[in-house]
Amino acid sequence: MHENQLLIDRISEYWNERIHDLEIVTHPVGTAGFFNDLAAYRFDKLNYLQRVVDFTAFKGMKVLEIGCGAGIDAVLFAENGADYTGIDLSRTAIDLAKKNFSLRKLKGTFRVMNGEALEYRNELFDVVYVHGVLQYTADAGKMAAESLRVLKKGGQLIAMVYNRNGWLNIMSRFFKVGLEHEDAPVLDKYTIAEFKEMLSGFSRVTIVPERFPVKSRLHGGLKGFLFNTVFVGLFNLIPRGLVRKSGWHLMAFAVK
């Protein structure tokens, strides 16, 4: 079996056994409360997301999300009228996303699929959304190329990767702060220049560093106190323009 496929299989197995952010939920898996817990935590932690991505702007458009997880962002697309398709390597994730949509009486299509080998024809989608997935896949360049292939001319890719020069990566290295899923088979980080190079096939690419420190519910004790009270407070006193390039998330908006 090809080495890349072996790695894809390991990635699939890893995410089949895990649910992202499960540690913060207070309701049983698969219930309405469970999905509401995930959404509340996600949009608190990623407080920039609904500001930089206008989920109301895709009504009637064909949207493909690669790595849809439990369908948290998917709900925003579907609720606002997008023709939504979500794929994921994880059967666990796809089953949860279907349940999420069923509970909310939303329409969407979900399939277990490898984002590096999309089973769709050329120029089918208006938007491809890949938030927090490229850094966990076997070959991010292949996934980016596949995203480009299935986009219509003038279509948009919205993608996010972790910033190698981001504040959280620096904290992780120097203060032994663990990163989410650092035990995953693949966890890559990129500079702005490297991300632009990955997306060089697009006609126009804009990279926006985002996700700056917010209080965390995951850490308690002295470490949690120091992070939430001292570090977050002091960091956010610095004018954003001075620390913009240290955003942990690099958001790309690319046009085919």
C-alpha positions in Angstrom: 0.0 0.0 0.0 1.2 3.5 -0.8 2.9 5.4 2.1 0.5 8.3 1.7 -2.5 6.0 1.9 -1.1 4.4 5.1 -0.8 7.8 6.7 -4.4 8.7 5.5 -5.6 5.5 7.2 -3.9 6.4 10.4 -5.4 9.9 10.3 -8.8 8.4 9.7 -8.4 6.1 12.6 -7.2 8.9 14.9 -10.2 11.1 14.2 -12.7 8.2 14.3 -11.7 7.7 18.0 -11.9 11.3 19.0 -14.5 14.1 19.0 -13.0 17.6 18.9 -13.6 19.6 22.1 -15.4 16.7 23.8 -13.8 17.6 27.1 -15.9 20.8 27.4 -19.4 19.4 26.8 -21.9 18.8 29.6 -24.6 16.9 27.7 -24.6 13.4 26.2 -23.0 12.9 22.8 -25.4 13.4 20.0 -28.0 15.4 21.9 -29.1 18.9 21.1 -27.3 20.1 24.2 -24.1 18.4 23.1 -24.1 20.3 19.8 -25.0 23.6 21.5 -22.1 23.1 23.9 -19.7 22.5 21.0 -20.9 25.6 19.2 -20.8 27.9 22.2 -17.3 26.8 23.0 -16.1 27.0 19.4 -17.4 30.5 18.8 -16.1 31.8 22.1 -12.6 30.4 21.5 -12.7 31.5 17.8 -14.4 34.8 18.5 -13.1 36.2 15.2 -14.7 33.6 12.9 -18.2 35.0 12.3 -16.6 38.4 11.9 -14.2 37.5 9.1 -16.4 34.8 7.4 -19.9 36.2 6.4 -21.9 32.9 6.7 -24.9 34.8 5.4 -23.3 35.6 2.0 -23.6 32.1 0.5 -27.3 31.7 0.0 -28.0 29.5 -3.0 -24.3 28.7 -3.5 -22.8 25.3 -3.6 -20.5 25.0 -0.6 -18.1 22.1 0.1 -16.6 21.8 3.5 -13.6 19.5 3.8 -13.2 18.2 7.3 -16.7 19.1 8.5 -16.3 17.4 12.0 -19.6 17.4 13.9 -21.1 20.0 11.6 -20.8 23.1 13.8 -19.7 25.6 11.1 -21.9 23.6 8.6 -25.0 24.8 10.5 -24.2 28.4 9.8 -23.9 27.8 6.1 -27.1 25.7 5.9 -29.2 28.0 8.1 -28.3 30.9 5.8 -29.4 29.1 2.6 -26.2 27.5 1.2 -26.4 24.3 -0.8 -24.1 22.5 1.7 -21.9 19.4 1.3 -19.7 18.2 4.1 -17.0 15.5 3.9 -14.7 14.1 6.5 -12.3 11.2 6.8 -14.0 10.2 10.1 -17.2 8.2 10.0 -17.7 9.3 13.7 -17.7 12.9 12.5 -20.0 12.3 9.6 -22.5 10.5 11.8 -22.5 13.3 14.3 -22.9 16.0 11.6 -25.9 14.1 10.1 -27.4 14.0 13.6 -26.7 17.7 14.2 -28.6 18.6 10.9 -31.4 16.2 11.7 -32.0 17.8 15.1 -32.1 21.2 13.5 -34.2 20.1 10.5 -31.5 21.4 8.1 -30.7 20.0 4.6 -27.2 19.0 3.7 -25.2 16.2 2.1 -22.5 14.3 4.1 -20.0 11.8 2.9 -16.9 10.0 4.3 -14.2 11.1 1.9 -10.5 11.9 1.6 -10.1 15.6 0.9 -6.9 14.9 -1.0 -8.8 12.8 -3.6 -12.2 14.5 -3.9 -14.8 12.4 -5.7 -16.4 15.4 -7.5 -16.0 16.7 -11.0 -14.1 19.8 -11.9 -15.6 23.2 -11.3 -18.6 22.1 -9.3 -18.6 24.3 -6.2 -18.8 28.0 -5.6 -17.0 27.8 -2.2 -14.6 25.4 -0.6 -14.3 25.8 3.2 -11.3 24.1 4.9 -11.0 25.4 8.4 -8.3 23.7 10.6 -7.9 20.7 8.3 -4.9 21.2 6.1 -2.5 21.0 9.0 -3.7 17.6 9.9 -3.7 15.9 6.5 -1.0 13.8 4.9 -0.3 16.1 2.0 -1.7 19.6 2.4 -0.6 20.6 -1.1 -2.8 17.8 -2.6 -5.8 19.0 -0.6 -5.3 22.6 -1.8 -4.9 21.4 -5.4 -8.1 19.4 -5.1 -9.9 22.4 -3.6 -8.8 24.5 -6.6 -9.9 21.8 -9.1 -13.5 21.5 -7.8 -14.0 25.2 -7.6 -15.8 27.1 -10.4 -13.9 29.9 -12.1 -14.1 32.8 -9.7 -15.0 30.5 -6.8 -13.6 31.1 -3.4 -11.5 29.0 -1.0 -11.7 29.8 2.7 -9.0 28.0 4.6 -7.1 28.1 7.9 -3.8 26.7 9.1 -1.8 27.2 12.2 0.9 29.9 12.3 4.4 28.6 13.0 5.2 32.1 14.2 1.9 32.4 16.2 1.8 33.3 19.9 0.5 29.8 20.9 3.2 28.0 19.1 5.8 30.2 20.9 4.1 29.5 24.2 4.1 25.8 23.5 7.8 25.7 22.8 9.1 27.9 25.6 6.5 27.4 28.4 5.5 23.8 27.7 1.9 24.7 26.9 0.4 21.7 25.1 -1.3 22.1 21.7 -4.6 20.5 20.9 -4.2 17.2 19.2 -0.4 17.4 19.2 -0.5 13.6 19.3 -2.2 13.4 15.9 -0.4 11.5 13.1 0.2 14.9 11.4 0.3 18.4 12.9 2.0 20.9 10.7 2.3 24.7 11.1 3.1 27.2 8.3 4.5 30.7 7.9 2.5 33.2 5.9 4.9 32.8 3.0 4.5 29.0 3.0 0.7 29.2 3.1 0.7 31.6 0.1 3.0 29.2 -1.7 0.6 26.3 -1.1 -2.2 28.4 -2.6 -0.1 29.7 -5.5 -2.4 28.2 -8.1 -5.2 30.7 -7.2 -5.4 34.0 -9.0 -5.7 36.0 -5.8 -4.8 35.1 -2.2 -5.3 37.2 1.0 -3.9 35.9 4.3 -5.3 37.3 7.5 -3.7 36.3 10.9 -6.4 35.8 13.5 -7.2 34.1 16.9 -5.5 36.0 19.7 -5.6 34.9 23.4 -9.0 34.5 25.0 -9.7 32.9 28.5 -9.5 29.1 28.4 -11.9 26.7 30.1 -9.4 23.9 29.7 -6.8 24.9 32.2 -7.3 25.2 35.9 -5.1 25.8 38.9 -2.1 28.2 38.9 -1.4 27.6 35.2 -5.0 28.5 34.3 -5.0 31.5 36.6 -1.7 32.9 35.1 -2.9 32.3 31.6 -6.4 33.7 31.9 -5.7 36.6 34.3 -2.1 37.7 33.5 -1.2 36.6 30.0 -4.6 37.2 28.3 -5.0 40.5 30.0 -1.5 41.8 29.2 -1.5 40.5 25.6 -4.7 42.2 24.7 -3.5 45.5 26.0 -1.0 45.5 23.2 -2.3 47.4 20.1 -3.5 44.6 17.7 -1.5 46.1 14.8 1.8 45.4 16.7 1.0 41.7 17.2 -1.2 41.0 14.1 1.4 38.7 12.5 1.5 36.5 15.6 -2.2 35.4 15.3 -2.4 31.6 15.8 -4.7 31.1 12.9 -3.8 32.1 9.4 -7.0 32.6 7.5 -6.8 32.5 3.7 -9.3 33.9 1.3 -8.4 32.8 -2.2 -10.1 33.2 -5.6 -9.7 30.8 -8.5 
